[in-house]
């Protein structure tokens, strides 16, 4: 600590009694009672205290009780450096001093280290899933209260939430962007600052910092928000009322951008914390948003692909199933979760001559739009071959050749990068006149058959090889099926779990279905409820058919299913 009696002579009286800028110097004016009478912006940046928090307090409260020159930071840690005390000349003759603090280089390094640690923590807390809404909320939660008292994350083309997606943000002059709230957090219970909840569209004034940030792609900072109440907020009475009621006094708006596209905007506000935002705060906010933007963009793109694949798959699957006069049928399909994407499960019920019915369940390897498109091609090809009324073995052999030929044609296309289609399939033909079924499998799981007395059996079927490998070796079995029996076809998502053998899952399914007289929908519920844990990485499909005498299950409106492939 050093003292200079004349260094501050002639120092302007404007330092006294408030916050001023003195060329970035971290300094305080001390009155005759030893209390803080003035506070520079440099001191606020260095120690975290706003002028309103220190004016009138003893300067000694800011000193750490050590022999070395140390000041207390607002967050509790200490800063070492050189403290210089200079006598000030004042017009009223009252003694005053200027206390200037020059932090030690180690203190500066500590501040930089704290910042890096904060950003490192952000990388583990933001973007933990491929869900747009969750990622937006993680950004808001992380910034409160570390940086702000209230944070919103508003995005364009967010999760549809049962509606059509919002239009993507553009930079056209005069265009009013539309947002959907993806994240919101506050230090106050109930979030009284929020005008819109998560998932709701957010209004943005056409002439406001929001549109300015999106048009220019540059962040916006307003250290003293109250100065703007007569400008752009004049056209936004709702926000004006909330600002006055919650005492918002400083704001930052940061664009969320990735790969050159504007995804939305993050808004940071302080209410209880009296310190206004400064340039260092804005730099930190931009770094946080930049780290979150890539996760948001990945989640956004994945959500769009997942939605498109799901819509494609649902459009390719049969809208209505009919087993004709011989079978009562129903199905249950559950797509994989968002993190893994839609798979290639498919099922079908096909009317054949002489009241026979073909039951089909298959699973294309992979996820996403490519798997859904491959599933559609397989289902179309199989329906075409079924119209030829081929025995199950011949049908699977022809299907394997057809898929191989289509794959080769795709690979021969200019610039094509097509890999072979791999799929499993189970094809079952029920003959009500003979009371039997013919079954052939192409690498698929065997069916479960429940007799009218409730005895469940896992039918032994030669497994065969998946479709698309070009090997074309399949075998079939024929079993007797009495009236009132239940036939269950399914995909591995219903019975396969990482922690147990798949045979246990199949036996659990068989036990759940061992109630042949229950309604088929109730049996579907029992089968899905019996899963040890829901399958997150694969689609889950179940097709149930109950046999009966001719005409027993025909509904007056039932007709043979048209070829809707």
C-alpha positions in Angstrom: 0.0 0.0 0.0 1.4 3.4 -1.0 0.3 7.0 -0.2 0.7 10.0 -2.5 -0.4 13.4 -1.0 -0.3 15.4 -4.2 -1.1 13.0 -7.0 -4.8 13.6 -7.0 -4.8 17.3 -6.6 -7.4 18.9 -8.8 -9.3 15.7 -9.2 -12.8 16.7 -10.4 -15.6 16.6 -7.8 -17.6 14.4 -10.2 -16.0 11.4 -8.6 -17.9 11.9 -5.4 -21.2 10.3 -4.6 -21.7 8.0 -7.5 -20.4 5.8 -10.3 -18.1 7.5 -12.9 -15.6 6.4 -15.5 -11.9 7.3 -14.8 -10.1 5.8 -17.8 -10.8 2.3 -16.6 -9.0 2.8 -13.3 -10.3 0.6 -10.4 -10.7 3.3 -7.7 -12.9 4.5 -4.9 -13.3 7.9 -3.3 -13.1 7.8 0.5 -14.6 10.5 2.8 -13.4 11.8 6.1 -15.4 9.0 7.9 -13.6 6.3 5.9 -16.7 5.5 3.9 -16.9 5.1 0.1 -18.1 8.3 -1.5 -17.3 7.5 -5.1 -16.9 4.4 -7.2 -15.5 4.0 -10.7 -16.7 1.7 -13.4 -13.2 0.0 -13.3 -13.8 -0.9 -9.7 -17.2 -2.3 -10.5 -15.7 -4.4 -13.3 -12.9 -5.6 -11.0 -14.8 -6.3 -7.8 -18.3 -6.9 -9.0 -20.0 -4.3 -6.8 -22.3 -1.7 -8.3 -21.9 1.8 -6.9 -25.3 1.5 -5.2 -23.9 -1.4 -3.1 -20.8 0.3 -1.8 -21.6 4.1 -1.5 -21.8 4.9 2.2 -20.2 1.7 3.3 -16.8 1.7 5.2 -14.0 1.1 2.7 -12.5 -1.3 5.3 -15.4 -3.7 4.5 -13.9 -4.2 1.1 -10.4 -5.1 2.5 -9.5 -8.6 3.4 -8.0 -9.0 6.9 -4.4 -9.7 5.8 -1.1 -8.0 5.8 -1.0 -7.9 2.1 -3.1 -5.6 0.0 -6.2 -7.7 -0.8 -9.7 -6.7 -1.7 -12.9 -8.8 -1.4 -14.7 -9.6 -4.6 -18.5 -9.6 -4.6 -18.5 -13.4 -5.1 -16.3 -13.9 -2.0 -12.8 -14.6 -3.3 -9.8 -12.2 -2.8 -7.8 -10.2 -5.2 -4.2 -9.3 -4.5 -2.5 -6.2 -5.9 -1.1 -2.8 -5.1 -3.4 -0.3 -3.3 -2.5 3.4 -3.7 -4.0 6.1 -1.5 -3.9 9.7 -2.7 -5.2 12.9 -1.1 -7.9 14.7 -3.0 -8.3 18.4 -3.2 -11.9 19.4 -2.7 -13.6 22.8 -3.1 -15.3 22.5 0.3 -12.1 21.7 2.0 -13.3 18.4 3.4 -10.6 15.7 3.5 -11.1 13.0 0.9 -8.9 10.3 -0.5 -8.7 8.3 -3.8 -8.0 4.6 -3.3 -6.7 3.1 -6.5 -6.1 -0.6 -6.8 -3.9 -2.3 -9.4 -4.6 -6.1 -9.3 -1.7 -8.5 -9.2 -1.1 -10.4 -12.5 -2.0 -13.6 -10.6 -5.4 -12.1 -9.9 -6.0 -11.4 -13.5 -5.0 -15.0 -14.4 -7.5 -16.2 -11.7 -10.3 -14.3 -13.3 -9.4 -15.8 -16.7 -9.2 -19.2 -15.1 -12.6 -18.8 -13.5 -14.0 -17.9 -16.9 -12.5 -20.9 -18.6 -13.9 -23.1 -15.8 -17.4 -21.7 -16.3 -17.2 -22.3 -20.0 -15.9 -25.8 -19.5 -18.8 -26.5 -17.1 -21.2 -25.1 -19.7 -20.0 -27.7 -22.3 -21.1 -30.5 -20.0 -24.4 -29.0 -18.9 -25.8 -27.6 -22.2 -26.7 -29.9 -25.1 -27.0 -33.2 -23.2 -29.7 -34.5 -25.6 -30.9 -34.1 -29.2 -34.0 -32.3 -28.1 -34.4 -28.7 -29.1 -36.6 -27.6 -26.2 -34.4 -29.3 -23.6 -31.2 -27.7 -25.0 -32.8 -24.3 -24.9 -33.9 -24.8 -21.3 -30.4 -26.0 -20.3 -28.9 -22.8 -21.7 -31.3 -20.7 -19.7 -30.8 -22.8 -16.5 -27.1 -22.5 -16.7 -27.0 -18.7 -17.1 -29.2 -18.1 -14.1 -27.9 -16.9 -11.7 -24.3 -17.3 -12.9 -24.6 -14.4 -15.3 -28.2 -13.0 -15.2 -31.3 -13.0 -13.0 -33.7 -13.8 -15.9 -32.9 -15.5 -19.2 -35.1 -16.5 -22.2 -34.1 -18.6 -25.2 -36.5 -18.1 -28.2 -36.0 -20.2 -31.4 -37.5 -20.4 -34.8 -38.6 -23.8 -36.2 -38.6 -25.3 -32.7 -40.2 -28.6 -31.8 -43.7 -28.5 -33.4 -45.5 -29.6 -30.2 -48.5 -30.8 -32.2 -48.5 -27.8 -34.5 -46.9 -26.9 -37.8 -43.3 -25.7 -37.3 -42.8 -22.0 -37.3 -41.2 -20.3 -40.3 -37.4 -20.2 -40.3 -35.9 -16.9 -39.4 -34.8 -14.7 -42.2 -32.8 -11.5 -42.6 -35.1 -9.7 -45.0 -35.6 -6.1 -44.2 -39.1 -5.4 -42.9 -39.9 -9.0 -42.1 -41.1 -9.7 -38.5 -39.5 -12.9 -37.2 -41.6 -15.4 -35.2 -40.2 -17.2 -32.3 -41.2 -20.1 -30.0 -40.0 -20.1 -26.4 -37.6 -23.0 -25.9 -36.1 -22.0 -22.5 -36.8 -19.6 -19.6 -35.3 -19.3 -16.2 -35.4 -16.8 -13.3 -34.1 -16.4 -9.8 -37.7 -15.7 -8.8 -40.2 -18.5 -8.1 -43.0 -18.6 -10.7 -40.9 -16.6 -13.2 -42.9 -13.3 -12.9 -40.8 -11.7 -15.7 -42.1 -14.1 -18.4 -44.9 -13.1 -20.7 -44.9 -16.5 -22.5 -44.3 -20.0 -21.3 -42.1 -22.7 -23.0 -43.5 -23.8 -26.3 -45.6 -20.7 -26.9 -45.1 -18.3 -29.8 -43.3 -15.1 -28.7 -44.3 -11.6 -30.0 -41.4 -9.4 -31.2 -42.0 -5.7 -32.1 -41.0 -4.9 -35.7 -38.8 -2.0 -34.7 -36.8 -3.3 -31.7 -33.4 -4.6 -30.6 -34.7 -8.1 -31.3 -35.0 -7.5 -35.0 -31.8 -5.4 -35.0 -29.9 -8.4 -33.5 -31.3 -10.7 -36.1 -30.8 -8.3 -39.0 -27.2 -7.5 -38.2 -26.2 -10.7 -36.5 -24.5 -8.6 -33.8 -25.3 -8.7 -30.1 -27.0 -5.8 -28.3 -26.3 -4.5 -24.8 -28.2 -1.8 -22.9 -26.6 -1.2 -19.5 -29.4 1.1 -18.3 -32.7 -0.3 -19.7 -34.8 2.4 -18.1 -33.4 4.9 -20.6 -35.2 3.1 -23.4 -38.7 3.2 -22.0 -39.6 6.1 -24.2 -38.2 4.5 -27.4 -38.8 1.0 -28.8 -40.7 -0.1 -25.7 -43.4 2.5 -26.4 -44.7 0.1 -29.0 -44.5 -2.8 -26.6 -46.7 -2.0 -23.6 -46.7 -5.5 -22.3 -42.9 -5.7 -21.9 -42.9 -2.1 -20.5 -45.3 -3.1 -17.7 -43.2 -6.2 -16.8 -40.0 -4.2 -16.9 -41.4 -1.6 -14.4 -43.0 -4.2 -12.2 -40.0 -6.5 -11.9 -37.4 -3.7 -12.0 -35.4 -4.9 -14.9 -32.6 -2.4 -15.4 -30.0 -4.0 -17.7 -30.3 -6.3 -20.7 -28.2 -8.2 -23.3 -29.5 -9.8 -26.5 -27.3 -12.4 -28.2 -28.1 -14.0 -31.6 -28.1 -17.8 -31.8 -26.3 -18.6 -35.0 -24.9 -21.8 -36.5 -23.6 -22.6 -40.0 -24.5 -19.1 -41.1 -28.1 -19.4 -40.2 -30.0 -17.5 -37.5 -31.7 -19.9 -35.1 -33.0 -17.5 -32.6 -32.1 -15.1 -29.8 -31.0 -15.4 -26.1 -31.9 -12.5 -23.8 -30.2 -11.9 -20.5 -31.7 -9.6 -17.8 -30.8 -8.4 -14.3 -33.3 -7.4 -11.7 -32.1 -8.0 -8.2 -28.4 -7.8 -9.1 -27.8 -4.0 -9.3 -24.7 -4.3 -11.4 -25.4 -3.3 -15.0 -24.1 -5.5 -17.8 -20.8 -4.5 -19.3 -18.7 -5.6 -22.2 -17.0 -8.4 -20.3 -20.5 -9.8 -19.5 -21.5 -9.6 -23.1 -18.4 -11.5 -24.2 -19.1 -14.2 -21.7 -22.8 -14.4 -22.8 -21.7 -14.7 -26.5 -19.3 -17.5 -25.6 -22.0 -19.4 -23.8 -24.5 -18.9 -26.6 -21.9 -20.0 -29.2 -21.3 -23.2 -27.4 -25.0 -23.8 -27.1 -25.7 -22.9 -30.7 -24.1 -25.9 -32.3 -26.0 -28.2 -29.9 -29.2 -26.4 -30.8 -28.5 -26.7 -34.5 -27.8 -30.4 -34.3 -30.9 -30.9 -32.2 -32.9 -28.8 -34.6 -31.7 -30.7 -37.7 -32.2 -34.1 -36.0 -35.7 -33.1 -34.9 -36.6 -32.2 -38.5 -35.2 -35.5 -39.9 -36.9 -37.5 -37.1 -40.3 -35.8 -37.9 -39.9 -36.3 -41.6 -38.9 -40.0 -41.2 -41.8 -40.6 -38.8 -44.3 -39.0 -41.2 -42.9 -41.0 -44.1 -43.1 -44.2 -42.2 -46.6 -43.7 -41.0 -47.7 -42.8 -44.5 -46.2 -46.0 -45.8 -47.7 -48.3 -43.2 -51.3 -49.5 -43.7 -53.9 -47.0 -42.5 -56.4 -49.8 -41.8 -56.0 -53.5 -41.3 -58.5 -56.2 -42.3 -58.3 -60.0 -41.8 -61.4 -60.6 -43.9 -63.8 -63.3 -42.7 -61.0 -65.5 -41.3 -59.1 -63.3 -38.8 -59.6 -60.5 -36.3 -56.4 -58.3 -36.5 -54.9 -55.3 -34.8 -51.5 -53.8 -34.5 -49.5 -51.5 -32.3 -46.5 -49.5 -33.4 -44.2 -47.3 -31.2 -41.3 -45.4 -32.9 -37.9 -45.1 -31.3 -37.2 -42.0 -29.2 -35.8 -38.8 -30.6 -32.1 -39.6 -29.7 -32.0 -42.7 -31.9 -34.4 -41.8 -34.7 -37.2 -43.6 -36.5 -36.3 -47.1 -37.6 -37.6 -49.3 -40.4 -40.3 -51.5 -38.8 -43.2 -52.4 -41.0 -46.2 -54.7 -40.8 -49.0 -55.7 -43.2 -52.1 -57.9 -43.6 -52.7 -59.0 -47.2 -55.8 -60.7 -48.5 -55.1 -63.8 -50.6 -57.4 -66.1 -52.7 -59.8 -68.5 -51.0 -60.1 -66.4 -47.8 -56.5 -66.9 -46.9 -54.6 -64.1 -45.2 -50.9 -63.2 -45.2 -49.5 -61.6 -42.0 -46.1 -59.8 -42.4 -43.8 -58.1 -40.0 -40.3 -56.8 -40.9 -37.5 -54.6 -39.7 -35.0 -52.7 -41.9 -31.5 -52.1 -40.5 -30.8 -48.5 -39.6 -32.7 -45.4 -38.6 -34.0 -42.2 -40.2 -35.3 -41.3 -43.6 -33.2 -43.8 -45.4 -34.5 -46.7 -43.3 -38.1 -45.5 -43.7 -37.7 -45.2 -47.5 -36.2 -48.7 -47.7 -39.0 -50.0 -45.6 -41.5 -48.6 -48.1 -39.7 -50.2 -51.1 -39.7 -53.6 -49.3 -43.4 -53.4 -48.4 -44.3 -52.5 -51.9 -42.2 -55.3 -53.4 -43.6 -57.9 -50.9 -47.2 -56.9 -51.7 -46.5 -57.3 -55.4 -45.1 -60.8 -54.9 -47.9 -61.7 -52.6 -50.4 -61.0 -55.4 -48.7 -63.8 -57.3 -49.8 -66.1 -54.4 -46.4 -67.6 -54.0 -45.6 -70.0 -51.2 -43.7 -68.3 -48.3 -40.3 -69.8 -49.2 -40.6 -68.7 -52.9 -41.9 -65.3 -51.9 -38.9 -64.6 -49.6 -36.5 -65.9 -52.2 -38.0 -63.6 -54.9 -38.0 -60.7 -52.5 -34.3 -61.2 -51.7 -33.5 -61.2 -55.5 -35.6 -58.2 -56.1 -34.0 -56.2 -53.3 -30.5 -57.2 -54.5 -31.4 -56.0 -58.1 -32.8 -52.7 -56.9 -29.7 -52.1 -54.7 -27.4 -52.8 -57.7 -29.4 -50.4 -59.9 -29.1 -47.7 -57.3 -25.3 -48.4 -56.9 -24.9 -48.1 -60.7 -26.5 -44.6 -60.8 -24.0 -41.7 -61.5 -22.6 -40.4 -58.2 -24.6 -42.8 -56.1 -23.3 -44.0 -52.7 -25.8 -46.7 -51.9 -25.2 -49.5 -49.4 -27.0 -52.7 -49.5 -30.4 -53.0 -47.8 -30.5 -55.3 -44.8 -33.9 -56.4 -43.4 -35.5 -59.1 -41.5 -39.0 -60.4 -42.3 -41.5 -62.9 -41.1 -44.2 -64.1 -43.6 -47.2 -66.1 -42.3 -50.1 -67.4 -44.4 -53.2 -68.6 -42.7 -55.6 -71.0 -44.4 -59.0 -71.0 -42.6 -60.3 -74.0 -44.5 -57.4 -76.2 -43.6 -56.9 -74.6 -40.1 -53.1 -74.3 -40.6 -50.4 -71.6 -41.1 -47.3 -71.7 -43.3 -44.4 -69.7 -41.8 -41.1 -68.6 -43.3 -38.5 -66.3 -41.7 -35.8 -64.2 -43.1 -33.6 -63.6 -40.1 -36.6 -62.6 -38.0 -37.9 -63.7 -34.6 -40.4 -66.6 -34.4 -44.1 -66.0 -33.9 -45.9 -66.7 -30.6 -49.0 -68.8 -30.9 -51.6 -69.0 -28.1 -54.1 -71.8 -28.3 -57.8 -71.4 -27.3 -57.0 -72.9 -23.9 -54.4 -70.2 -23.1 -51.2 -72.3 -23.8 -48.6 -70.1 -25.4 -46.0 -71.5 -27.7 -43.0 -70.0 -29.3 -43.1 -71.6 -32.8 -39.8 -73.1 -33.9 -39.1 -71.7 -37.4 -35.8 -72.0 -39.3 -34.3 -68.5 -38.9 -33.1 -68.0 -42.5 -30.9 -65.1 -43.5 -31.9 -61.4 -43.7 -33.3 -60.0 -47.0 -30.8 -58.2 -49.2 -27.7 -60.4 -48.6 -28.3 -62.3 -51.8 -28.1 -65.7 -50.2 -31.7 -66.6 -50.7 -31.9 -69.7 -48.5 -35.2 -70.0 -46.6 -37.3 -72.8 -45.2 -40.9 -73.0 -44.0 -42.9 -74.9 -41.4 -46.6 -75.7 -41.2 -48.5 -75.9 -37.9 -52.2 -76.6 -37.1 -54.2 -73.6 -35.7 -57.5 -74.4 -34.1 -60.3 -71.8 -34.0 -59.9 -69.2 -31.3 -56.1 -69.2 -31.5 -53.9 -66.1 -31.3 -50.9 -65.4 -33.6 -48.4 -62.7 -32.6 -45.8 -61.3 -34.9 -43.4 -58.7 -33.5 -40.0 -56.9 -33.8 -37.0 -57.1 -31.5 -37.8 -53.7 -30.0 -40.5 -55.5 -28.0 -38.4 -58.3 -26.5 -34.7 -57.4 -26.8 -32.9 -55.6 -23.9 -29.2 -55.1 -23.3 -29.2 -56.6 -19.9 -30.8 -60.0 -20.6 -31.0 -62.8 -23.1 -33.6 -62.2 -25.8 -35.2 -65.6 -25.0 -36.3 -64.1 -21.7 -38.0 -61.3 -23.5 -39.9 -63.6 -25.8 -41.1 -65.8 -22.9 -42.3 -62.7 -21.1 -44.2 -61.7 -24.2 -45.8 -65.1 -24.5 -46.9 -65.0 -20.9 -48.5 -61.6 -21.4 -50.5 -62.9 -24.4 -51.6 -66.2 -22.7 -55.2 -64.8 -22.4 -56.7 -65.5 -25.9 -60.2 -64.4 -25.0 -59.2 -60.9 -24.0 -59.8 -58.1 -26.6 -56.9 -57.7 -28.9 -56.3 -54.0 -27.9 -56.1 -55.1 -24.3 -53.6 -57.8 -25.2 -51.5 -55.2 -27.0 -51.5 -53.1 -23.8 -50.4 -56.2 -21.8 -47.6 -57.0 -24.2 -46.2 -53.5 -24.1 -46.6 -53.2 -20.3 -44.7 -56.5 -19.9 -41.5 -55.0 -21.3 -38.7 -54.9 -18.8 -37.8 -51.4 -19.8 -39.1 -49.4 -22.8 -36.9 -49.8 -25.9 -35.2 -46.5 -26.6 -33.0 -47.4 -29.5 -35.4 -49.3 -31.8 -38.9 -49.2 -33.1 -41.4 -51.6 -31.5 -44.1 -53.3 -33.5 -46.7 -55.9 -32.6 -49.2 -57.5 -35.0 -52.0 -59.7 -33.5 -54.4 -62.0 -35.3 -57.1 -64.2 -33.8 -58.6 -67.1 -35.8 -62.2 -68.1 -35.9 -64.8 -69.8 -38.1 -65.6 -68.2 -41.4 -67.5 -65.0 -41.0 -67.2 -65.0 -37.2 -65.2 -61.8 -37.2 -66.4 -60.0 -40.3 -67.8 -56.6 -39.6 -70.5 -55.3 -42.0 -68.1 -52.6 -43.2 -65.1 -54.9 -43.6 -63.7 -55.6 -47.0 -60.5 -57.0 -48.3 -57.7 -54.5 -47.8 -56.9 -52.7 -51.0 -53.4 -52.7 -52.4 -52.4 -49.3 -50.8 -48.7 -49.8 -51.2 
